[in-house]
Amino acid sequence: MEHAHKKQQVAISSVIASFLLTAMKLIVGLSTGSIGIISEAAHSALDFGAASLTWYAVSMSGKPADSKHHFGHAKVESVSALIETGLLVVTSTWIIYAAIERLIAGTTEIEVTWYAYGVMAISIVVDISRSIALKKVAKETGSQALEADALHFSSDILSSAVVIIGLIFASMGIAWADALAGIAVALVVAWAAFRLGKETIDVLTDAAPEGLADRIEEVTMSVGGVIAIEKLRVKPSGPQVFVELAISVNRTLSVEKVQKICGEIERKVREEFTLADMIINTRPIALNSETIAERVHVIGLNHNLHAHNISTNLSEQKKHITFDVEIDQQLTIKEAHETVNALEEELHREFDGELDICIHLDPLRNEEHSTSSLPAGEEALVRETIVNVSQGINKIQDVHDIQIRKTDTEKLFITLHCSFHDEALLEEVHSLTSQLEGAIYHSLPHAFRVIIHAEPLYG
């Protein structure tokens, strides 16, 4: 909102300034007969039209995107600048034609007066102030329309100075100098039209600003986790830059990690291009460094199955892979088997068919039970049984935080913590806790679930 207000304010002030300059130059040009001043009046009239168009364009470009204009209205400024280019070409052509006609005719009646110099001096002062103001706001807001308007006023400074030189020569009796001054003004206008037209056409044809795509690519590749850039497209629209990016990432990464990589890319790009609007697509790819377990795990996730306890045996002929998958316990054995068959088929494709697979099906439980506490005496007896069982297993120490609940079907739901020496390997710890779990089930036939949390003794 602040940028929009600044743009409109400086644009309307330029409209007023260019209108007053046009009126002054036209009156003085007609009264003195100077084609240089008349050409300047025409130039300022063009500026007035262009400034008015600029004011309309910056008012429109500030509107947000809607159902018809998905990328906003910023290109209204570019259309405005293109129209200004056409006006500049027409004006310069007319000035050159009028000047050449006067030179060929050889009749030039010019009255050089003090107010002729005065109006051109005033024009230079106004042009300098407007050019500075417009360039400043154009740089702050990235407005192409204001940049075009600043270009107009900048060219006016030089052309006004050329007219003054023509008047000086005309006052010395060299009348044709005024016509040459008019041609010089026209050439300045034509050069401004060429520059403005080139920039405007680049924007309207979605030409990426030079070096922008290279810089975005450099920033993207500096983010950890990006393997390669598959596609990069940049589309400027006024002060905004729309970026479409497709990157390759390791397929073993989690969704959260991939989102974090994309977020980091956006953050770094916006540090340099504040108004960048980005769309990032990711393509998961397999790396040569992937282990067999990682490949099995990823393919399982693609089938919404969690593969774990993955074990691989390699022989000369083929690979032997075994693992567990969790399957919804409400499925029939036929439905569960069909689900796993689809996973097996893809694994065979992944490993070129040279594979022997054995999959253990684990029922995936997702149940809610109402539980209650046990009577004090019964709870003490269960707790004592658990402690006694744990003491029979070597290396399990400090069984604590025993929680015992009873379900509505009179089954026991038990959780407990136990400790191991800090240097114990996880594989051994898992084996011992599984042994303890089995012993508890054996000693407490009514146990429904036993969950054991292992932790380091001195950790």
Order of alpha helices (4+ residues) and beta strands (2+ residues): alpha-alpha-alpha-alpha-alpha-alpha-alpha-beta-beta-alpha-beta-alpha-beta-beta-alpha-beta-beta-alpha-beta-beta-alpha-beta
